[in-house]
Amino acid sequence: MIPMRTFRADPHFADLFAHVHVVCWPILWWQLNALFRWCKRQGIPDVLYSVNAWGFITLRNAGAAFDLTAYKPEFRTFRPLTEAIWGSDLPACLEPLFLPREADGSVSRQRHETEGPLPSQLDST
């Protein structure tokens, strides 16, 4: 068994001991030793595990080499900005709150186009 002071001095495991309460350090020490023995017996070079506040280890993944092609995210689709869902019509009672104001403080009643790119974006492309 690997001594507890060796685990605590190792920078890879020092954070685990900081996460676990001092009273539960023997549990963490025992769990780490059991994990290392199991990995050595099974010939597993890589493991992914988590440790709770009580010092118990939960094994998340173990294997010789992780298959990087196993993760295939779904293709992300976007709705065009011309769809009605992106439009906005404010009720008349809320228009004074959100419409731009003129220099004299009156509300501008001019409707602005809300669909498509801004004119500044068209110039920069």
JOFENWO-V921337 format. One record per backbone hydrogen bond with DSSP energy under -0.5 kcal/mol. CO is the residue of the C=O (numbers start at 1). NH is the residue of the N-H. If there is no record, write none. Layout:
co=<CO,CO>
nh=<NH,NH>
This chain:
co=<3,3,4,5,6,10,10,11,13,14,15,16,21,22,24,25,26,27,28,29,30,31,32,33,34,35,36,37,38,39,39,43,46,48,48,50,52,53,56,57,58,58,61,63,66,67,70,80,83,84,91,91,92,94,94,95,95,100,102,106,118,118,119,120,121,122>
nh=<6,7,8,9,10,13,14,15,17,18,19,20,24,25,28,29,30,31,32,33,34,35,36,37,38,39,40,41,42,43,44,45,63,60,61,58,55,21,52,59,50,60,48,46,68,70,72,83,86,87,94,95,96,97,98,98,99,108,105,102,121,122,123,124,125,125>
